[in-house]
Amino acid sequence: MKNDKNMNIIHIADCLRGGGVQNFLLSLLPEQVKLGHKVTLIVVERNTYDYCDKLEQKLKEHGVQVVNLGKERGNKISFLKTLFACRKTIKSIKPNVVNTHGGMSHLYGTFSTEFTHCLHVLTIHNAPEYWNVPNNLLNSNKPLVYCSDAAYDMRVQHNKNIVAINNGVSADLICTKEIVDLRKELHLAKTDKIVVLVGSLRPQKNYEFLKQVVEKLQDSSIHFCISGGNYGAGYVNTSVFDDYPTIHCLGLRSDVSAIENGSDLFLSCATFEGLPIAVLEAFFNGIPCVLSPIEQHKRIVDGVGACIIPKDFTAEAFAESILSGLDNHISHDNIARNRSKAIDKFSISYAAKKYVDFYQKNLGNEKK
């Protein structure tokens, strides 16, 4: 494939349900379009939530072509049909690069680029990201992008052609001036405090730890609101919070920025991350943050104001940090301005250019 300055790039994602990968792609793909490249997103699973449709529409509005293969979860026949449909789509588009994001999408990308001239690049979004046997067998020599320096350091793959490109976000796409007041939505008192958590109900988000924090705080005026979906087996069942009236599961929401604008504090209890997009979005939204004491958080808070990391993973340490964070009375706009220099490195423009440079470098190597 000719290595033109302006490339034809395909990204493949497992689905458009809310999560860090999807929100990263919402920033990255339009930015690659702005750089002059033709960009297509292939989505493996069919859209099952309004959120998915809204995300797809927003991508299209910013010049990204979207192809949905319509795979049904847990259906082997659907898996085979969409696997061949993916290869047919890639064959017709004739991209320079296919960049995959996630375990299932890696396999689709591998099958679809085998015996073609397409460069297949895999992005690792977890720290660490463990592969199944097919991925280990078929992708051990592919070029890899790790989503953060921490993910790079915690890598379990042994590929030689690897690079760390820190995730970024587009403030223009993810920030809004609109305000959602969860106090009204949840029929709370006007003086109640809102602590927002963002991300699907996966065990790594450590949401059940909130029960210990609530018990330690013993304060009915502090409400913890989780914006994220439960997608079946392997996710935390919201019923575990039934006995905790100050813990609210909001489900999958597309108005997270507006929610944060009307909230008092952003909280992450996560036990591991790649480079957490939800945290970067909170940085740009100007909301005070309390972030769990994991390496991925510690590496990104330098110089970021109104951001606290508890000393350890105990309910007492988190309770102290939450109370300290809630005592911050600086406006979100002023916090965002004070953070601007420190978080500029997380602007999507940097990540998008580095991705393109990595593609072009590897396309050049393939010609030698």
Stockholm file with secondary structure:
# STOCKHOLM 1.0

chainA/1-368         MKNDKNMNIIHIADCLRGGGVQNFLLSLLPEQVKLGHKVTLIVVERNTYDYCDKLEQKLKEHGVQVVNLGKERGNKISFLKTLFACRKTIKSIKPNVVNTHGGMSHLYGTFSTEFTHCLHVLTIHNAPEYWNVPNNLLNSNKPLVYCSDAAYDMRVQHNKNIVAINNGVSADLICTKEIVDLRKELHLAKTDKIVVLVGSLRPQKNYEFLKQVVEKLQDSSIHFCISGGNYGAGYVNTSVFDDYPTIHCLGLRSDVSAIENGSDLFLSCATFEGLPIAVLEAFFNGIPCVLSPIEQHKRIVDGVGACIIPKDFTAEAFAESILSGLDNHISHDNIARNRSKAIDKFSISYAAKKYVDFYQKNLGNEKK
#=GR chainA/1-368 SS CCCCSSCEEEEEESCCSSSHHHHHHHHHHHHHHHTTCEEEEEEEECCCSHHHHHHHHHHHHTTCEEEEEEECTTCHHHHHHHHHHHHHHHHHHCCSEEEEESHHHHHHHHHHHTTSSCEEEEEECSSSCCCCHHHHHHSTTSCEEESSHHHHHTCCCCCSSEEECCCCBCHHHHCCSCCCCHHHHTTCCTTCEEEEEESCCCGGGCTTHHHHHHHHHCCTTEEEEEECCCCSTTSCCGGGGTTCTTEEEEESCSCHHHHHHTCSEEEECCSCCSSCHHHHHHHHHTCCEEECSCHHHHTTCTTCSSEECCSSSSHHHHHHHHHHHHTCCSCHHHHHHHHHHHHGGGBHHHHHHHHHHHHHHHHHHHHC
#=GC SS_cons         CCCCSSCEEEEEESCCSSSHHHHHHHHHHHHHHHTTCEEEEEEEECCCSHHHHHHHHHHHHTTCEEEEEEECTTCHHHHHHHHHHHHHHHHHHCCSEEEEESHHHHHHHHHHHTTSSCEEEEEECSSSCCCCHHHHHHSTTSCEEESSHHHHHTCCCCCSSEEECCCCBCHHHHCCSCCCCHHHHTTCCTTCEEEEEESCCCGGGCTTHHHHHHHHHCCTTEEEEEECCCCSTTSCCGGGGTTCTTEEEEESCSCHHHHHHTCSEEEECCSCCSSCHHHHHHHHHTCCEEECSCHHHHTTCTTCSSEECCSSSSHHHHHHHHHHHHTCCSCHHHHHHHHHHHHGGGBHHHHHHHHHHHHHHHHHHHHC
//
